[in-house]
Amino acid sequence: MKKYDIVVIGGGPAGITLAKILGRKKNVAVIRSEDHSMIYCAMPYVIEGLIEHEKTHKTDSLVTGSGATLIRATVTEINFEKKELYLSDSSGVSYDKIVMATGANPFIPPIPGRDLKGVLGFKTENDLREIAGLVEQGLKKAVVVGAGAIGMELALALHAKDIEVDLVDMGESILPNLIDNEMAEDLHEEIKQSGINLHLHAKVTELMGKTSVEEVVLDNGQTIRLNSMGGLSEWEKENRSSMVIFAAGMVPAISLVKDTSLKTGKDGIIVNDKMETNIPDVYAAGDCVQFSSGITGDVVPGKLATNAVPMAKVIAYNLLGQNRTYPGFFNGAATKVLDHYIGGTGLSERTAQQSGYEVVCGFSEVTTQFPIMPEAKRIRIKLVADKKSHRLLGGQIISGEPVTSQIDLLTLAIQKKATIEDLTELSYSAQPYQSFYPAANLFVLAAEDILQKNEPEIP
């Protein structure tokens, strides 16, 4: 049985990050069951035909080129006491330290009909292959459950392939974890005008069909009939006319440790701010981890690659003798819906209120370039702040141009516990092709909007 200093189970962003930092300094093995590590957020664009499937594959040299060993196998059992793990090929590996980076799986609710043919999640390469194959065969209609970023992107990708799409979500608006309702209102109408059938305030309660899914039953009394186009043969109905894809959240992939002494919670493996578990020399990072908000301290979802990477860095640098801690989830994220670039970070107004804050919000709208420039596009922002302390809690942006750099700036402000007054003092740049007029700035205007609304309460 070969022994390694560090064994990482999982070849995603956390595993690759650990290999890059530690591969030439420690004897590291990364164990990955999948054929490829993938750029999962690019999967909708493969469906749409914008990029080739193979371009979503990360090269194995990200691991092996860093000096680490890549083991392609499935871990079937871990013995934390003996510091050994066993693989599907009956071989074994021992270790000094182990990192659980097993990721997450798509959540498909335990409803009648979930095992029918044509009911899928959207996370793995196998999911991508199956959906892309059905599209190639002439898929006619699809239901996407979940109007978060992945669900929204997938629905638009399928629609771009001339497939009739119904998009279903329990919430009041699309992108419920990214933007608040009033920021999404205009988008709803545009989505409907594009031809997508949008069903909000709707929960899937049952899937019906003989062997293949044919109907989706919603709790509002509606039934979406997947094979209602007429003129389809039984073969077409059975093999290529219908599909229901769940993109309604993720659950941690922790079945491997289910019957062990490793402590887990509803959202994953429990760790401290050094990514240490309750078992010595056992760490965890990425989507399989349960952790807390960097703002409230409450346990919150945070299954993003942009959380997995800094978690892995904390583990790696601490194993090299440093003393780093992970501050928690801020969950800055972005997506694109039709011609709109959308981003959010921190707490939304709704989640801030649910966390016990009395909130105050500010808005502003400018253009992405000087308004006199021919390609100037609309950009609007919402800031969410604590009414008592004026601490910035969250921000949301919708623009005609990419917003990730602006979302990152807001995330930094939230991380540093900046106040609305701090934002009004922002020193900013301006240039005709890249900003609004020098006299005004998107962030400053929204911060000043909050102060003006609360003038009597400011000493």
QUILIN-V572866 format. One record per residue. N is the residue number from 1. RES is the residue in one letter. SS is DSSP state (A for helix, B for strand, O for the rest). PSI is psi as a letter, one per 20 degrees, with the letter a starting at -180 (NA if undefined). NEAR is the number of other C-alpha atoms within 10 Angstrom. Layout:
BEGIN
n-><N/N>
res-><RES/RES>
ss-><SS/SS>
psi-><PSI/PSI>
near-><NEAR/NEAR>
END
This chain:
BEGIN
n-><1/2/3/4/5/6/7/8/9/10/11/12/13/14/15/16/17/18/19/20/21/22/23/24/25/26/27/28/29/30/31/32/33/34/35/36/37/38/39/40/41/42/43/44/45/46/47/48/49/50/51/52/53/54/55/56/57/58/59/60/61/62/63/64/65/66/67/68/69/70/71/72/73/74/75/76/77/78/79/80/81/82/83/84/85/86/87/88/89/90/91/92/93/94/95/96/97/98/99/100/101/102/103/104/105/106/107/108/109/110/111/112/113/114/115/116/117/118/119/120/121/122/123/124/125/126/127/128/129/130/131/132/133/134/135/136/137/138/139/140/141/142/143/144/145/146/147/148/149/150/151/152/153/154/155/156/157/158/159/160/161/162/163/164/165/166/167/168/169/170/171/172/173/174/175/176/177/178/179/180/181/182/183/184/185/186/187/188/189/190/191/192/193/194/195/196/197/198/199/200/201/202/203/204/205/206/207/208/209/210/211/212/213/214/215/216/217/218/219/220/221/222/223/224/225/226/227/228/229/230/231/232/233/234/235/236/237/238/239/240/241/242/243/244/245/246/247/248/249/250/251/252/253/254/255/256/257/258/259/260/261/262/263/264/265/266/267/268/269/270/271/272/273/274/275/276/277/278/279/280/281/282/283/284/285/286/287/288/289/290/291/292/293/294/295/296/297/298/299/300/301/302/303/304/305/306/307/308/309/310/311/312/313/314/315/316/317/318/319/320/321/322/323/324/325/326/327/328/329/330/331/332/333/334/335/336/337/338/339/340/341/342/343/344/345/346/347/348/349/350/351/352/353/354/355/356/357/358/359/360/361/362/363/364/365/366/367/368/369/370/371/372/373/374/375/376/377/378/379/380/381/382/383/384/385/386/387/388/389/390/391/392/393/394/395/396/397/398/399/400/401/402/403/404/405/406/407/408/409/410/411/412/413/414/415/416/417/418/419/420/421/422/423/424/425/426/427/428/429/430/431/432/433/434/435/436/437/438/439/440/441/442/443/444/445/446/447/448/449/450/451/452/453/454/455/456/457/458/459>
res-><M/K/K/Y/D/I/V/V/I/G/G/G/P/A/G/I/T/L/A/K/I/L/G/R/K/K/N/V/A/V/I/R/S/E/D/H/S/M/I/Y/C/A/M/P/Y/V/I/E/G/L/I/E/H/E/K/T/H/K/T/D/S/L/V/T/G/S/G/A/T/L/I/R/A/T/V/T/E/I/N/F/E/K/K/E/L/Y/L/S/D/S/S/G/V/S/Y/D/K/I/V/M/A/T/G/A/N/P/F/I/P/P/I/P/G/R/D/L/K/G/V/L/G/F/K/T/E/N/D/L/R/E/I/A/G/L/V/E/Q/G/L/K/K/A/V/V/V/G/A/G/A/I/G/M/E/L/A/L/A/L/H/A/K/D/I/E/V/D/L/V/D/M/G/E/S/I/L/P/N/L/I/D/N/E/M/A/E/D/L/H/E/E/I/K/Q/S/G/I/N/L/H/L/H/A/K/V/T/E/L/M/G/K/T/S/V/E/E/V/V/L/D/N/G/Q/T/I/R/L/N/S/M/G/G/L/S/E/W/E/K/E/N/R/S/S/M/V/I/F/A/A/G/M/V/P/A/I/S/L/V/K/D/T/S/L/K/T/G/K/D/G/I/I/V/N/D/K/M/E/T/N/I/P/D/V/Y/A/A/G/D/C/V/Q/F/S/S/G/I/T/G/D/V/V/P/G/K/L/A/T/N/A/V/P/M/A/K/V/I/A/Y/N/L/L/G/Q/N/R/T/Y/P/G/F/F/N/G/A/A/T/K/V/L/D/H/Y/I/G/G/T/G/L/S/E/R/T/A/Q/Q/S/G/Y/E/V/V/C/G/F/S/E/V/T/T/Q/F/P/I/M/P/E/A/K/R/I/R/I/K/L/V/A/D/K/K/S/H/R/L/L/G/G/Q/I/I/S/G/E/P/V/T/S/Q/I/D/L/L/T/L/A/I/Q/K/K/A/T/I/E/D/L/T/E/L/S/Y/S/A/Q/P/Y/Q/S/F/Y/P/A/A/N/L/F/V/L/A/A/E/D/I/L/Q/K/N/E/P/E/I/P>
ss-><O/B/B/B/B/B/B/B/B/O/O/O/A/A/A/A/A/A/A/A/A/A/O/O/O/O/O/B/B/B/B/B/O/O/O/O/B/B/O/A/A/A/A/A/A/A/A/A/O/O/O/O/A/A/A/A/B/B/O/O/A/A/A/A/O/O/O/O/B/B/B/B/O/O/B/B/B/B/B/O/O/O/O/B/B/B/B/O/O/O/O/B/B/B/B/B/B/B/B/B/O/O/O/B/B/B/O/O/O/O/O/B/O/O/O/O/B/O/B/B/B/O/O/O/A/A/A/A/A/A/A/A/A/A/A/A/A/O/O/O/B/B/B/B/B/O/O/O/A/A/A/A/A/A/A/A/A/A/A/A/O/O/O/B/B/B/B/B/O/O/O/O/O/O/O/O/O/O/O/O/A/A/A/A/A/A/A/A/A/A/A/A/A/A/O/O/B/B/B/O/O/O/O/B/B/B/B/B/O/O/O/B/O/O/B/B/B/B/O/O/O/O/B/B/B/O/O/O/O/O/O/O/O/A/A/A/A/A/A/O/O/B/B/B/B/B/O/O/O/B/B/B/O/O/A/A/A/O/O/O/O/O/O/B/B/O/O/B/B/B/O/O/O/O/O/B/O/O/O/O/O/B/B/B/O/A/A/A/B/B/B/B/B/O/O/O/O/O/B/B/O/O/O/O/A/A/A/A/A/A/A/A/A/A/A/A/A/A/A/O/O/O/O/O/O/O/O/O/B/O/O/O/B/B/B/B/B/O/O/B/B/B/B/B/B/B/O/O/A/A/A/A/A/A/O/O/O/O/B/B/B/B/B/B/B/B/B/O/O/O/O/O/O/O/O/O/O/B/B/B/B/B/B/B/B/B/O/O/O/O/B/B/B/B/B/B/B/B/B/O/O/O/O/A/A/A/A/A/A/A/A/A/A/A/A/O/O/O/B/A/A/A/A/A/O/O/O/O/O/O/O/O/O/O/O/O/O/O/O/O/O/A/A/A/A/A/A/A/A/A/A/A/A/O/A/A/A/O/O>
psi-><o/q/q/q/g/p/p/p/o/p/k/b/h/g/g/g/g/g/g/g/h/i/h/i/h/r/o/p/p/p/p/p/h/q/h/q/p/q/n/h/i/i/g/h/i/g/g/i/j/h/q/q/g/h/i/i/p/q/p/h/i/h/g/h/i/j/i/r/p/p/o/o/r/p/p/h/q/p/n/h/g/i/l/q/q/q/r/i/j/j/r/r/q/r/r/g/q/q/p/o/l/i/b/r/q/q/o/o/q/m/q/p/j/i/j/q/p/j/o/r/a/n/h/r/h/h/g/g/g/g/g/h/g/h/g/h/i/k/p/h/q/q/p/p/o/o/k/a/g/g/g/g/h/g/g/h/g/g/h/i/j/k/p/p/p/p/p/p/q/h/r/i/r/r/l/h/j/g/q/r/g/h/h/i/g/h/h/g/h/h/g/g/h/i/i/p/o/p/o/r/k/p/p/p/h/q/p/q/r/f/h/q/p/h/q/o/p/q/i/j/i/q/p/o/o/h/l/j/h/q/j/p/r/h/g/g/h/h/h/j/i/q/p/p/p/o/l/k/r/q/q/p/n/j/h/h/j/g/k/r/j/p/p/r/a/h/j/a/p/p/r/a/i/j/k/p/a/i/p/p/j/p/r/q/q/b/i/j/q/p/a/r/p/i/g/h/i/q/p/q/q/l/m/q/h/i/h/g/g/h/g/h/h/g/g/g/h/h/i/j/i/a/m/q/q/p/i/r/p/h/l/p/r/q/a/p/o/c/j/p/p/p/q/q/q/b/p/r/g/g/h/g/g/h/j/j/q/o/q/q/q/q/q/q/p/b/q/i/r/p/h/i/q/h/j/p/q/q/p/q/q/p/q/p/q/p/h/g/i/j/p/p/h/r/q/p/p/p/r/i/r/q/j/h/h/h/g/h/g/h/g/g/g/g/h/j/l/q/r/h/h/g/h/i/j/p/o/r/r/q/p/h/i/i/r/r/q/h/i/q/q/g/g/g/g/h/g/h/g/g/h/h/h/k/g/h/i/p/NA>
near-><10/9/16/17/13/25/28/27/24/24/27/25/25/30/29/26/22/29/32/19/18/21/22/13/13/16/17/27/27/26/22/22/17/16/11/17/22/22/15/17/15/17/28/23/18/19/25/20/15/11/14/14/18/10/13/19/15/15/13/15/12/17/23/18/14/20/20/26/18/19/15/15/18/16/21/15/15/18/12/20/9/10/16/19/19/18/18/12/10/8/12/17/17/21/21/14/18/24/25/24/29/27/25/21/18/19/17/19/13/10/11/11/20/17/15/18/18/23/18/22/23/26/20/16/20/12/15/20/15/14/21/20/14/18/22/12/13/16/23/22/23/25/24/26/26/26/27/21/24/24/25/24/22/26/29/25/21/27/19/15/16/14/20/18/25/20/24/26/24/19/18/15/23/29/25/19/21/26/25/22/17/10/19/18/13/10/18/15/11/14/18/12/10/13/15/19/16/19/22/18/13/20/18/18/15/17/22/17/14/10/12/21/25/24/21/20/17/19/13/13/7/12/15/15/17/23/20/13/10/6/9/12/10/9/9/16/19/19/17/19/28/25/28/25/23/24/25/22/20/21/18/23/20/20/10/13/18/11/7/13/11/14/14/20/12/11/22/23/28/20/21/15/16/20/25/18/21/15/13/11/15/20/24/29/33/32/31/26/32/23/29/20/18/18/20/18/13/13/16/17/20/23/23/16/18/17/21/24/19/19/26/28/23/20/25/20/16/15/15/12/8/11/11/17/17/18/17/21/25/25/23/25/21/19/21/19/17/13/11/18/18/28/27/32/27/29/30/26/25/16/14/20/13/11/14/10/17/14/20/19/22/21/21/19/19/21/23/24/22/20/17/12/14/9/13/20/15/16/22/20/21/25/27/27/28/21/18/12/11/21/20/31/31/29/30/28/28/26/21/19/18/18/22/18/10/17/23/16/14/25/23/15/19/23/18/11/15/17/18/28/16/15/18/17/11/11/8/11/11/15/11/15/15/14/20/24/18/12/6/13/22/21/27/21/19/24/28/18/19/22/21/12/12/12/10/8/9/9/4>
END
